[in-house]
């Protein structure tokens, strides 16, 4: 009789546990599912939390598996839906269409030198290894630029550059190029230098290159948001058919502002698949967990993407190989 009386209580406790666990699953799923779509000006915590959404989606899937093991089916379903709704927008968009059937290859290396503290010899070695046609450097000063270009052969490899950068370890942005540069102009949207110029590429004609670095959201949430939107407006208004824009965007695809900016552009990272491979932070106790360093293009198709650590910086350098859809017949 005692055993019989205990069973209803046991069922009641189990029912309560199901309700509690399902409620918890619903609450955390709503947070993860909602975050990639939120945009509240002036609230720095939102973009910071959004950077963690891919990890949150993975966490939900782990909880879903645990829920299925213990037969909490409704909680498992809620967790899977939350992971999908929140995680899908953070994936690298992959465009399976062909931008051009044939074209001229162009490799772009992009790197944040972290207050000009990156090791110039290590950066020079990476340039030799990746053999880029153009290098976009941000958070760089003239001392570091001169040290890199002073390395053997690099002055000859990348003989052209944009103008002298603004003084300060964090302010400078520069484009180094194997091809002549012209028509320099500033890119709006940041307190840091953001420079662009047209490179005349044999076989492809004119290609506008841009090095960008909007402010981080942690201390400047409004400047960060308006900066990304200003860059997006500049991209839309720039008449150049072929455009490559690279740098530290301080945003991942978990941020609505970056998704707006990249709309209509191809991202170099799609060549590595849909997983958003992280580029920050390097050389920290916490492993890299967010992809904020990007290269986007119009009038070009990405064919290869890879990231590299460089001593002295908390950002990974990003190398992207493109096929330009310009005057490919001229190169034959």
VEXDREN-2710 file (C-alpha; in Angstrom, 1 decimal):
% VEXDREN-2710
k/r/px/py/pz
1/UNK/0.0/0.0/0.0
2/UNK/2.8/2.4/0.8
3/UNK/4.4/1.7/-2.6
4/UNK/1.1/2.3/-4.3
5/UNK/0.6/5.6/-2.5
6/UNK/4.1/6.7/-3.5
7/UNK/3.5/6.3/-7.2
8/UNK/1.1/9.2/-7.7
9/UNK/3.5/11.4/-5.8
10/UNK/6.3/10.3/-8.0
11/UNK/4.3/11.0/-11.1
12/UNK/3.4/14.4/-9.7
13/UNK/7.1/15.2/-9.0
14/UNK/8.0/14.0/-12.5
15/UNK/5.3/16.2/-14.0
16/UNK/6.6/19.2/-12.1
17/UNK/10.1/18.4/-13.3
18/UNK/8.9/18.2/-16.9
19/UNK/7.1/21.5/-16.6
20/UNK/10.1/23.2/-14.9
21/UNK/12.6/21.9/-17.5
22/UNK/10.3/22.7/-20.4
23/UNK/9.9/26.3/-19.1
24/UNK/13.6/26.7/-18.7
25/UNK/14.1/25.3/-22.2
26/UNK/11.6/27.8/-23.6
27/UNK/13.1/30.7/-21.7
28/UNK/16.7/30.2/-22.9
29/UNK/15.5/29.2/-26.4
30/UNK/13.7/32.5/-26.7
31/UNK/16.8/34.4/-25.7
32/UNK/19.0/32.7/-28.3
33/UNK/16.3/32.9/-31.0
34/UNK/15.6/36.6/-30.4
35/UNK/19.1/38.0/-30.0
36/UNK/20.2/37.9/-33.7
37/UNK/17.2/40.2/-34.6
38/UNK/17.5/42.7/-31.8
39/UNK/18.8/46.2/-32.4
40/UNK/18.5/48.7/-29.5
41/UNK/20.5/51.9/-30.0
42/UNK/22.8/52.8/-27.1
43/UNK/22.7/49.3/-25.4
44/UNK/26.2/47.8/-25.7
45/UNK/25.1/44.6/-24.0
46/UNK/23.0/43.6/-27.1
47/UNK/25.8/43.4/-29.7
48/UNK/28.2/41.9/-27.1
49/UNK/25.6/39.1/-26.4
50/UNK/24.9/38.7/-30.1
51/UNK/28.6/37.7/-30.6
52/UNK/28.0/34.7/-28.4
53/UNK/24.8/33.5/-30.3
54/UNK/26.6/30.8/-32.3
55/UNK/27.9/29.3/-29.0
56/UNK/24.4/29.6/-27.6
57/UNK/22.9/27.7/-30.5
58/UNK/25.4/24.9/-30.0
59/UNK/24.6/24.9/-26.2
60/UNK/20.9/24.5/-27.0
61/UNK/21.6/21.5/-29.3
62/UNK/23.6/19.9/-26.5
63/UNK/20.7/20.5/-24.1
64/UNK/18.3/19.1/-26.7
65/UNK/20.3/15.8/-26.9
66/UNK/20.3/15.6/-23.1
67/UNK/16.5/16.2/-23.1
68/UNK/16.0/13.4/-25.6
69/UNK/18.1/11.0/-23.6
70/UNK/15.9/11.6/-20.6
71/UNK/12.7/11.6/-22.8
72/UNK/11.8/15.2/-22.3
73/UNK/10.5/15.4/-25.8
74/UNK/8.7/18.8/-25.7
75/UNK/11.8/20.5/-24.2
76/UNK/14.0/18.9/-26.8
77/UNK/11.8/20.2/-29.6
78/UNK/11.8/23.7/-28.2
79/UNK/15.6/23.7/-27.8
80/UNK/16.1/22.5/-31.4
81/UNK/13.7/25.2/-32.7
82/UNK/15.5/27.8/-30.7
83/UNK/18.9/26.7/-31.9
84/UNK/17.7/26.8/-35.5
85/UNK/15.9/30.2/-35.3
86/UNK/18.9/31.8/-33.5
87/UNK/21.7/30.0/-35.2
88/UNK/20.8/30.1/-38.9
89/UNK/21.2/34.0/-39.2
90/UNK/24.7/33.7/-37.7
91/UNK/26.0/31.3/-40.4
92/UNK/28.2/32.5/-43.2
93/UNK/25.8/33.0/-46.2
94/UNK/26.8/30.7/-49.1
95/UNK/25.8/31.8/-52.6
96/UNK/25.9/28.8/-54.9
97/UNK/25.4/30.9/-58.0
98/UNK/28.4/31.7/-60.2
99/UNK/29.3/35.3/-60.3
100/UNK/31.3/34.9/-63.4
101/UNK/32.3/32.0/-65.7
102/UNK/35.9/33.2/-66.1
103/UNK/37.9/36.0/-64.6
104/UNK/41.1/37.4/-63.2
105/UNK/42.4/36.0/-59.9
106/UNK/43.1/38.5/-57.0
107/UNK/44.2/37.6/-53.5
108/UNK/43.4/40.1/-50.7
109/UNK/45.0/39.9/-47.2
110/UNK/43.2/41.8/-44.4
111/UNK/44.6/42.3/-40.9
112/UNK/44.1/44.3/-37.7
113/UNK/47.5/44.9/-36.2
114/UNK/46.2/45.6/-32.7
115/UNK/47.4/49.1/-31.8
116/UNK/50.3/48.6/-34.3
117/UNK/51.7/45.9/-32.0
118/UNK/51.9/43.1/-34.5
119/UNK/55.3/41.6/-35.2
120/UNK/56.4/43.1/-38.5
121/UNK/58.6/40.2/-39.4
122/UNK/55.7/37.7/-38.8
123/UNK/53.4/39.9/-40.9
124/UNK/56.0/40.1/-43.6
125/UNK/56.4/36.3/-43.6
126/UNK/52.6/35.9/-43.9
127/UNK/52.6/38.2/-46.9
128/UNK/55.3/36.2/-48.6
129/UNK/53.4/32.9/-47.8
130/UNK/50.0/34.1/-49.1
131/UNK/51.3/36.2/-52.0
132/UNK/48.5/38.8/-51.9
133/UNK/47.9/41.3/-54.6
134/UNK/46.5/43.7/-52.0
135/UNK/46.8/44.1/-48.3
136/UNK/44.3/46.0/-46.1
137/UNK/45.8/46.9/-42.7
138/UNK/43.9/48.6/-39.9
139/UNK/45.1/49.8/-36.4
140/UNK/48.5/50.4/-38.0
141/UNK/50.9/53.3/-37.9
142/UNK/53.7/54.5/-40.2
143/UNK/56.4/52.8/-38.1
144/UNK/54.8/49.4/-38.6
145/UNK/54.1/50.0/-42.3
146/UNK/57.7/51.0/-42.9
147/UNK/58.9/48.0/-41.0
148/UNK/56.8/45.6/-43.1
149/UNK/57.6/47.2/-46.4
150/UNK/61.3/47.4/-45.4
151/UNK/61.5/43.6/-45.2
152/UNK/63.4/42.0/-48.1
153/UNK/61.4/42.0/-51.4
154/UNK/58.2/43.4/-50.0
155/UNK/58.7/47.0/-51.2
156/UNK/59.0/45.5/-54.7
157/UNK/56.1/43.1/-54.2
158/UNK/53.7/45.8/-52.9
159/UNK/55.1/49.0/-54.4
160/UNK/51.9/51.0/-54.2
161/UNK/50.1/52.3/-51.2
162/UNK/47.4/54.7/-50.0
163/UNK/48.3/58.0/-48.3
164/UNK/50.1/58.4/-45.0
165/UNK/47.9/57.2/-42.1
166/UNK/46.7/59.4/-39.2
167/UNK/49.0/59.5/-36.2
168/UNK/48.2/57.1/-33.4
169/UNK/48.6/53.4/-32.8
170/UNK/44.9/52.6/-33.4
171/UNK/43.9/55.2/-36.0
172/UNK/45.6/54.2/-39.2
173/UNK/44.3/52.2/-42.2
174/UNK/46.3/51.6/-45.3
175/UNK/46.1/49.6/-48.5
176/UNK/49.2/48.1/-50.0
177/UNK/49.0/47.0/-53.6
178/UNK/50.9/45.3/-56.3
179/UNK/49.0/47.4/-58.8
180/UNK/48.8/51.2/-59.3
181/UNK/46.3/53.0/-57.1
182/UNK/44.3/56.1/-57.9
183/UNK/41.1/58.0/-57.0
184/UNK/41.6/57.7/-53.2
185/UNK/38.6/58.6/-51.0
186/UNK/37.6/58.2/-47.4
187/UNK/35.0/55.7/-46.4
188/UNK/32.6/57.3/-43.8
189/UNK/31.5/55.8/-40.6
190/UNK/34.4/55.7/-38.2
191/UNK/36.7/57.7/-36.0
192/UNK/39.5/55.6/-37.4
193/UNK/40.9/55.9/-40.9
194/UNK/38.9/54.1/-43.5
195/UNK/40.4/54.5/-46.9
196/UNK/39.6/53.3/-50.4
197/UNK/41.3/53.5/-53.8
198/UNK/41.0/52.1/-57.3
199/UNK/43.5/49.5/-58.3
200/UNK/44.1/49.0/-62.0
201/UNK/44.3/45.2/-62.3
202/UNK/45.6/43.8/-65.6
203/UNK/42.8/41.7/-67.2
204/UNK/40.1/43.0/-64.8
205/UNK/40.3/46.8/-65.2
206/UNK/39.5/49.1/-62.3
207/UNK/38.8/47.5/-58.9
208/UNK/37.9/49.7/-55.9
209/UNK/39.6/48.4/-52.7
210/UNK/38.6/49.6/-49.2
211/UNK/40.0/49.1/-45.8
212/UNK/37.4/49.7/-43.0
213/UNK/37.4/49.7/-39.2
214/UNK/34.2/50.9/-37.5
215/UNK/34.4/51.5/-33.8
216/UNK/33.8/48.6/-31.4
217/UNK/30.3/48.4/-29.8
218/UNK/31.5/47.9/-26.2
219/UNK/32.2/51.6/-25.5
220/UNK/30.5/53.2/-28.5
221/UNK/27.3/51.3/-29.3
222/UNK/25.7/54.2/-31.2
223/UNK/28.9/54.9/-33.1
224/UNK/29.3/51.2/-33.9
225/UNK/25.8/50.9/-35.3
226/UNK/25.8/54.2/-37.3
227/UNK/29.3/53.3/-38.5
228/UNK/28.2/50.0/-40.0
229/UNK/25.2/51.7/-41.6
230/UNK/27.4/54.5/-43.0
231/UNK/29.7/51.9/-44.6
232/UNK/26.6/50.1/-46.0
233/UNK/25.4/53.4/-47.5
234/UNK/28.8/54.1/-49.0
235/UNK/28.8/50.7/-50.6
236/UNK/25.4/51.2/-52.1
237/UNK/26.4/54.7/-53.4
238/UNK/29.8/53.7/-54.8
239/UNK/29.4/53.3/-58.6
240/UNK/32.3/50.9/-59.1
241/UNK/31.2/47.7/-60.6
242/UNK/34.0/45.7/-58.9
243/UNK/34.4/46.5/-55.2
244/UNK/36.3/44.7/-52.5
245/UNK/36.0/45.9/-48.9
246/UNK/38.0/44.4/-46.1
247/UNK/39.0/44.9/-42.5
248/UNK/37.9/44.6/-38.9
249/UNK/34.1/45.2/-39.0
250/UNK/33.7/44.6/-35.2
251/UNK/30.6/42.6/-36.1
252/UNK/29.6/39.1/-37.1
253/UNK/26.6/37.8/-39.0
254/UNK/24.8/37.6/-35.7
255/UNK/24.5/41.4/-35.9
256/UNK/21.7/42.7/-38.1
257/UNK/23.8/45.7/-39.1
258/UNK/26.4/43.5/-40.7
259/UNK/23.8/41.5/-42.5
260/UNK/22.4/44.7/-43.9
261/UNK/25.9/45.9/-45.0
262/UNK/26.7/42.6/-46.7
263/UNK/23.4/42.4/-48.5
264/UNK/24.1/42.2/-52.2
265/UNK/27.8/41.4/-51.6
266/UNK/29.7/38.1/-51.6
267/UNK/31.6/37.2/-48.5
268/UNK/35.0/35.6/-48.9
269/UNK/34.4/33.3/-46.0
270/UNK/31.7/31.5/-48.0
271/UNK/34.6/29.7/-49.7
272/UNK/35.2/28.0/-46.4
273/UNK/31.6/26.9/-45.9
274/UNK/28.7/28.1/-43.7
275/UNK/30.5/27.7/-40.4
276/UNK/31.5/31.2/-39.1
277/UNK/35.1/30.4/-38.4
278/UNK/36.2/32.8/-35.5
279/UNK/38.9/35.5/-36.0
280/UNK/38.9/37.1/-32.6
281/UNK/40.3/37.0/-29.9
282/UNK/43.7/35.4/-30.5
283/UNK/46.5/35.1/-27.9
284/UNK/44.0/35.1/-25.1
285/UNK/43.0/32.6/-22.4
286/UNK/39.6/32.4/-24.0
287/UNK/39.8/30.9/-27.5
288/UNK/38.6/32.8/-30.5
289/UNK/34.8/32.7/-30.6
290/UNK/33.5/35.3/-33.1
291/UNK/34.1/36.1/-36.7
292/UNK/34.5/39.9/-37.0
293/UNK/37.2/40.2/-39.7
294/UNK/35.7/40.0/-43.1
295/UNK/36.3/40.6/-46.8
296/UNK/33.2/41.4/-49.0
297/UNK/33.0/42.0/-52.7
298/UNK/30.8/43.0/-55.6
299/UNK/31.6/41.8/-59.1
300/UNK/33.8/39.0/-57.8
301/UNK/33.5/35.3/-56.7
302/UNK/35.4/33.9/-53.7
303/UNK/37.3/30.7/-54.4
304/UNK/39.5/30.3/-51.2
305/UNK/39.5/31.7/-47.7
306/UNK/41.9/31.1/-44.8
307/UNK/42.8/32.8/-41.5
308/UNK/46.2/33.0/-39.8
309/UNK/47.5/34.0/-36.4
310/UNK/50.1/36.8/-36.3
311/UNK/52.2/37.3/-33.2
312/UNK/51.3/40.5/-31.4
313/UNK/47.7/40.8/-32.5
314/UNK/44.5/39.5/-31.0
315/UNK/43.0/39.3/-34.5
316/UNK/43.6/36.6/-37.1
317/UNK/44.6/37.8/-40.5
318/UNK/42.2/36.8/-43.3
319/UNK/43.4/35.8/-46.8
320/UNK/40.7/35.5/-49.6
321/UNK/41.3/34.5/-53.2
322/UNK/38.8/36.0/-55.6
323/UNK/38.0/35.7/-59.2
324/UNK/37.2/39.1/-60.7
325/UNK/34.4/39.3/-63.3
326/UNK/35.9/42.2/-65.2
327/UNK/37.7/42.3/-68.5
328/UNK/39.0/38.7/-68.3
329/UNK/39.3/38.5/-72.0
330/UNK/42.0/41.2/-71.9
331/UNK/44.3/38.9/-70.1
332/UNK/44.3/36.2/-72.8
END
